[in-house]
């Protein structure tokens, strides 16, 4: 069993920044990757960024590339999402995910960007 706890969401004006954190815990936690997903109102949950756990290789969806940075702290079992130059279209609930035979999801954290 893996527990994921997210934090760092909030309300920010367009052009501002936020940093999301997702801390994983559980017996002998291990993974090959972690990702951040975003669910805008009335839309599906979509991948925003992912990172491979050992090598630190990253992937970004086109709409956030150059503005968002995903990173991880292996010692803390934590993944971060630094979000800069935020836009109103970045608004949504952000979830972290640990993929595997069973996918684990965090509870979500709300990000609201006002214009």
C-alpha positions, 0 to 999 in steps of 0.5 A, a space after each residue: 500500500 502506498 500513500 501519497 500526500 500532496 500540498 502546495 496548491 492555492 490561488 495565484 494571479 496569472 504570471 505567478 508561481 506555485 510549487 507542488 509537493 507529493 510525498 509518498 509513504 508505505 512499506 518498502 516504497 519503490 517506483 520507476 516513475 512518478 507523474 503529475 496530472 491535471 483535471 480541469 473543470 468538466 474535463 478528463 485528468 491529463 498528464 502534465 509531467 513525469 519523471 523517472 525515479 532512478 535516472 531523473 529523466 523528465 517529460 512535459 506536455 507541450 502546454 507546460 514545457 518551459 514553464 513547469 519543472 518536475 523534480 524528485 528527492 529520492 531520500 524523501 520519496 517526494 516529487 515536486 512540480 515547480 510551476 512558473 508563468 502560470 496561466 488561467 488555463 493551468 487551473 485545475 486539481 493536480 494529482 500525483 500518481 505512482 504507476 504500477 500493477 496498481 496505480 496510486 493517486 494522491 488526494 489532489 490539490 486545487 490550483 486556481 490561476 486568476 486573470 
